[in-house]
Amino acid sequence: MKFYCAPNTISIATAITLEETGLDYEPVKLNFVSGDQTKPAYHAINPKGRVPALVTDQGILTETGAILEYLATLSPKLNLVPQNPWDAAQMRAVLYYIASTFHVNHAHRKRGYRWADHESSCKDMTAKVPETMGQSCAYIEENCALSPFVMGAHMTLADPWLFTICTWLEGDGVDIKTFPKLSAFYDMMNTRPSVGAVHAMGLIT
C-alpha cells in the first residue's frame, strides 16, 4: 500500500494505525507549504487535495474514518473495532465527534476561508478556537474512559485519532494539563512504539 501523508495533519492517525497493525506500506510525504496537495499529480490521487490517501490493490481510499476502519478489518486480531456491537457503536460515536466537531473547531484557526469570505469573519473564527477546542477537550475528559485508552483497557481506532488532535492543542491555545485524564492519555500514547515511529518519520514536529 502507498500512504500519502503530511506533517502535523490528521494523517498522523492513519500512520499510527498502520504502525500498530504492522502492515506493509510505503509512506509518501507531501509538502503542504510548497502546495503539493494542490497540484495535478496529487489531485489524480485525491481530488479533494487533502490527506490521508491510501492506495491499495483494490483502488484509492480517502477519509480518515474509512481508512482506519479498512485497516482494522485487515488486522482483526487487534480488535481495533470492539466486537461487541454496543461497544463498537460507542467507539464510532467518539470517532464521529472527533471528525465532525473537534477537528472542525481546529480548522477554524487557519482555514476559516472554507466557511467565510470576509477577513473579519475568519479572524472571529480564529479567536474562538481556544474556547471551542477547550470545550471539546472537556467533553472528551468527562465522557470517555481514558483509562488508559479512550474506551477503557483496550486500544481502539479512537486512540490514534484522538492522540492526533492532542498534538494540535498547544498551537490552538489549549493547555492539555488542565485536563488530567486527557493529559495522561497523551503521555501514555507518546510512549507507544507506533507513535515513536511516526515521530521518526517526521510527521509529528
Helices and strands as residue ranges (DSSP letters): E 2-5, H 11-21, E 26-29, G 36-38, H 40-43, E 53-56, E 59-62, H 64-74, G 76-78, H 85-97, I 98-102, H 103-110, G 112-114, H 119-143, H 158-166, G 176-178, H 180-190, H 193-200
